[in-house]
Amino acid sequence: MALDQQKPPLTILLCSPRGFCAGVVRAIDAVEQALRIYGPPVYVRHEIVHNRFVVDGLKAKGAIFVEELSEIPDTRAPVIFSAHGVPKSVPADAESRNFLAIDATCPLVTKVHREAEIHFRRGREVVLIGHAGHPEVVGTMGQLPEGAVTLVETIAQARAFAPRDEKALAFVTQTTLSVDDTREIVEFLNQRFPAIVGPHKEDICYATTNRQEAVKRVAPMVEAMLVVGAPNSSNSQRLREVAEREGCRIAVLVQRAADIDWNQFGTITSLGITAGASAPEVLVEEIIEAFALRYDVSVETVSTADESVFFPLPRQLRPDAAA
């Protein structure tokens, strides 16, 4: 008891919503259901979601992760495409090799793919606002012939962009970007090209928006913000950036409790915690427990939205299909 009394007090404000979104739940469930129906191994192209804890857990159950289909031997085992989406060449390659291909692309990413295709069919040059090299961006650009999509990451690139025809332009966005950064680029494109066509509904997904809004609420109220997520998770990195932008002097991204640099936190008395859309709640709990060993912790939840979105499993994995 004496030890507890020596711990400095710490109020943790827990952002809500946080963690898994409907697309991530669907993707993870797709791998687990495929393992149940077909047994191991199940091959997965790219990390099903960007979280090492999740990926390692699925590996232990019999999932084999590859970066390219060329790494997969001839097999009758299922081959699953990750939540981030893939270029059209990937399912075509899978079909040519007679793979049982299961597409776990998030439906909100698929929506962006369809939008880009429609714009292209209508003769529009497509601008994609996103981050070069991110698998979602690679997948979206791969829906159309080479040269049909121009990637814009910054205002400077939007300024330098020279379209073939200013009156035949459209834009789509990566789903996991910062709402504020995207708004800035979209506003610039609209000013520069008044005829540019945007999405019927914003491409940035509901979960990205909701998690960023919760961070905006909490960040000004705390001395430090901790984002649970992987360094290669775009939406997790954006949460850290949002916290910084909202004036939080310490904003760090960690994968789990073992990664915490305790020197960064020192004598803080208030801490915000959130989690990227691919980070499981068990890691949030692990981190709170780690703080509770060092601080006298009280936890409050700050909620900015209720989420009830659900996406059904890919067709081949639904109970009626399995039957």
ZAVOLO-49959 format. One line per 10 residues: their letters; for each residue x, y, z of C-alpha. Coordinates in steps of 0.5 Angstrom, whole numbers, plus 500, padded with zeros to 3 digits. Layout:
% ZAVOLO-49959
A	X,Y,Z; ...
//
This chain:
% ZAVOLO-49959
MALDQQKPPL	500,500,500; 506,505,502; 508,504,495; 502,506,492; 502,512,496; 508,514,493; 506,513,485; 504,520,482; 497,521,480; 495,520,473
TILLCSPRGF	489,522,469; 488,518,463; 483,520,458; 481,515,453; 479,517,446; 472,514,444; 472,511,438; 479,508,438; 482,502,435; 479,497,430
CAGVVRAIDA	474,499,425; 469,495,421; 473,494,415; 479,491,420; 474,487,423; 472,484,417; 479,483,414; 481,479,421; 475,475,421; 476,473,414
VEQALRIYGP	483,470,415; 480,467,421; 474,464,418; 478,461,412; 482,458,417; 476,455,420; 473,453,413; 479,450,409; 484,449,415; 491,452,415
PVYVRHEIVH	495,454,411; 491,460,409; 496,465,404; 495,473,405; 498,478,400; 501,483,405; 499,484,412; 492,483,413; 492,490,417; 498,494,419
NRFVVDGLKA	499,491,426; 504,486,428; 501,483,434; 495,482,430; 499,479,424; 503,474,429; 497,472,432; 494,470,425; 501,467,423; 500,462,430
KGAIFVEELS	494,460,427; 496,458,420; 496,464,416; 502,465,411; 503,472,409; 507,474,403; 508,480,399; 507,478,392; 503,472,389; 510,469,386
EIPDTRAPVI	512,467,393; 506,462,394; 507,455,391; 501,452,387; 496,451,392; 488,450,393; 489,453,399; 485,460,400; 489,466,398; 486,473,401
FSAHGVPKSV	488,480,399; 489,485,405; 484,490,407; 488,496,403; 486,493,397; 490,491,391; 492,493,383; 487,489,378; 493,485,376; 493,481,382
PADAESRNFL	486,478,382; 488,477,374; 494,473,376; 491,469,382; 486,467,377; 491,465,372; 494,461,377; 487,458,379; 488,460,386; 482,461,391
AIDATCPLVT	482,468,391; 478,472,397; 478,479,397; 478,482,404; 479,489,401; 475,494,406; 469,496,402; 470,504,403; 477,503,399; 473,499,394
KVHREAEIHF	468,505,394; 474,509,392; 476,504,386; 469,504,383; 469,512,383; 476,512,380; 474,507,375; 467,511,373; 471,518,372; 476,514,368
RRGREVVLIG	470,512,363; 467,519,363; 474,521,360; 477,525,366; 484,525,369; 484,522,376; 488,526,381; 489,521,388; 491,525,394; 495,520,398
HAGHPEVVGT	502,518,400; 506,514,395; 508,507,396; 502,506,401; 499,499,399; 492,503,399; 495,508,394; 498,502,390; 492,499,389; 488,505,387
MGQLPEGAVT	493,507,382; 493,500,380; 485,500,378; 487,504,372; 492,504,366; 499,507,367; 498,515,367; 491,515,368; 492,517,375; 496,523,378
LVETIAQARA	498,522,385; 498,528,389; 501,528,396; 502,536,398; 500,543,396; 506,544,392; 505,538,388; 498,540,387; 501,547,385; 506,544,380
FAPRDEKALA	500,539,377; 499,540,370; 493,537,367; 492,535,360; 485,538,360; 482,543,366; 475,541,364; 476,534,365; 479,533,372; 476,529,378
FVTQTTLSVD	480,527,385; 479,521,390; 483,520,396; 486,515,400; 481,513,406; 486,514,412; 489,521,411; 488,527,416; 482,530,414; 485,537,415
DTREIVEFLN	491,536,411; 486,533,405; 481,539,406; 487,544,405; 489,540,398; 482,539,396; 480,547,397; 487,548,393; 485,544,387; 478,547,387
QRFPAIVGPH	480,554,387; 485,552,381; 481,548,377; 473,550,378; 471,544,374; 474,539,378; 469,533,380; 470,530,387; 467,524,391; 459,524,392
KEDICYATTN	461,523,399; 468,524,402; 473,518,401; 476,519,408; 473,513,412; 468,514,418; 473,511,422; 479,515,421; 474,522,421; 471,519,428
RQEAVKRVAP	478,517,431; 481,524,429; 475,528,432; 476,524,439; 484,526,439; 482,533,437; 477,534,443; 482,530,448; 489,533,446; 488,540,448
MVEAMLVVGA	486,537,455; 492,533,456; 500,534,457; 501,528,453; 498,523,448; 500,516,446; 497,513,440; 497,505,440; 499,503,433; 504,501,428
PNSSNSQRLR	509,505,425; 507,503,418; 499,505,419; 497,511,416; 491,512,420; 495,511,426; 501,516,424; 495,521,422; 493,521,429; 499,523,432
EVAEREGCRI	500,528,427; 493,531,429; 495,531,437; 501,535,435; 497,540,431; 492,541,437; 498,543,441; 500,537,445; 507,537,447; 508,530,447
AVLVQRAADI	505,526,442; 508,519,441; 506,512,437; 508,506,440; 506,499,438; 505,496,445; 507,497,452; 514,494,451; 516,500,446; 514,506,451
DWNQFGTITS	520,510,453; 518,512,460; 523,518,460; 518,522,455; 513,522,460; 516,524,467; 512,528,471; 506,528,467; 499,528,471; 495,527,465
LGITAGASAP	495,523,459; 491,522,453; 490,515,449; 488,513,443; 489,507,438; 489,507,430; 484,503,426; 488,496,426; 490,496,433; 487,491,438
EVLVEEIIEA	484,493,445; 488,488,448; 494,493,447; 491,499,450; 489,495,456; 496,493,456; 499,500,456; 494,502,461; 496,497,466; 504,499,464
FALRYDVSVE	502,506,467; 498,503,473; 505,500,475; 508,507,475; 503,512,477; 496,512,481; 492,512,475; 484,514,474; 481,513,467; 476,517,464
TVSTADESVF	473,516,457; 472,522,452; 467,520,447; 465,524,441; 461,519,436; 458,512,437; 460,507,431; 455,501,429; 458,500,422; 458,493,420
FPLPRQLRPD	461,490,414; 459,482,412; 464,477,410; 467,476,403; 462,472,399; 466,465,400; 466,466,407; 459,467,409; 455,461,412; 451,460,407
AAA	456,460,402; 460,455,406; 454,450,407
//
